């Protein structure tokens, strides 16, 4: 069970980092499209929207990952305190 949680935690972290990289790619692509001699406004706006959406998703996933880690630590602390009270 603990190994599965670690695997899910690692995969969640890896996916969120991948989403950050994808969002940075789209945001830089958006800036590049704006700087062309003939700016491609629709394409640059679409790239910016995709970049911001993936950045939002990655931040949400990272936040959830951090909250889950803090919850697991708090749960371990409570369980260890309950064991000391029983003894």
C-alpha positions as CSV (number, residue, x, y, z in Angstrom):
1,X,0.0,0.0,0.0
2,X,2.8,2.5,0.9
3,X,4.7,1.6,-2.2
4,X,1.6,2.3,-4.3
5,X,1.2,5.7,-2.6
6,X,4.8,6.6,-3.4
7,X,4.3,5.6,-7.0
8,X,1.2,7.7,-7.3
9,X,2.9,10.6,-5.6
10,X,5.9,10.4,-7.9
11,X,3.8,10.2,-11.0
12,X,1.7,13.2,-9.8
13,X,4.9,15.2,-9.3
14,X,6.3,14.1,-12.7
15,X,3.0,15.0,-14.5
16,X,2.9,18.4,-12.9
17,X,6.5,19.2,-13.8
18,X,5.8,18.0,-17.4
19,X,2.8,20.4,-17.5
20,X,4.9,23.3,-16.3
21,X,7.4,22.6,-19.1
22,X,4.6,22.4,-21.7
23,X,3.0,25.6,-20.5
24,X,6.4,27.4,-20.7
25,X,6.8,26.1,-24.2
26,X,3.4,27.4,-25.3
27,X,3.9,30.8,-23.5
28,X,7.3,31.2,-25.2
29,X,5.8,30.2,-28.5
30,X,3.1,32.8,-28.0
31,X,5.7,35.5,-27.5
32,X,7.6,34.3,-30.6
33,X,4.4,34.5,-32.7
34,X,3.8,38.1,-31.6
35,X,7.3,39.2,-32.6
36,X,7.1,38.1,-36.2
37,X,7.1,40.7,-38.9
38,X,3.5,39.8,-39.6
39,X,2.2,39.0,-36.2
40,X,-0.2,36.1,-36.1
41,X,-2.6,37.4,-33.5
42,X,-5.0,34.5,-33.4
43,X,-2.3,31.9,-33.1
44,X,-0.4,33.8,-30.4
45,X,-3.5,34.3,-28.4
46,X,-4.4,30.6,-28.7
47,X,-0.9,29.6,-27.6
48,X,-1.1,32.0,-24.6
49,X,-4.5,30.6,-23.6
50,X,-3.1,27.0,-23.8
51,X,0.0,28.0,-21.9
52,X,-2.0,29.6,-19.1
53,X,-4.4,26.7,-18.9
54,X,-1.7,24.1,-18.6
55,X,0.1,26.3,-16.1
56,X,-3.0,26.5,-14.0
57,X,-3.5,22.7,-14.2
58,X,0.1,22.1,-13.1
59,X,-0.1,24.5,-10.2
60,X,-3.3,22.9,-9.0
61,X,-1.7,19.4,-9.3
62,X,1.4,20.6,-7.4
63,X,-0.8,22.2,-4.7
64,X,-2.8,18.9,-4.3
65,X,0.5,17.0,-4.1
66,X,1.8,19.2,-1.3
67,X,-1.5,19.0,0.6
68,X,-1.4,15.2,0.3
69,X,2.1,15.1,1.6
70,X,1.3,17.3,4.6
71,X,-1.8,15.2,5.4
72,X,0.2,12.0,5.3
73,X,2.8,13.5,7.7
74,X,0.1,14.7,10.1
75,X,-1.6,11.4,10.0
76,X,1.7,9.6,10.9
77,X,2.2,12.1,13.8
78,X,-1.3,11.5,15.2
79,X,-0.9,7.7,14.9
80,X,2.4,7.8,16.8
81,X,0.9,10.0,19.5
82,X,-2.0,7.6,19.9
83,X,0.5,4.7,20.3
84,X,2.4,6.6,23.1
85,X,-0.9,7.2,24.9
86,X,-1.9,3.5,24.8
87,X,1.5,2.5,26.3
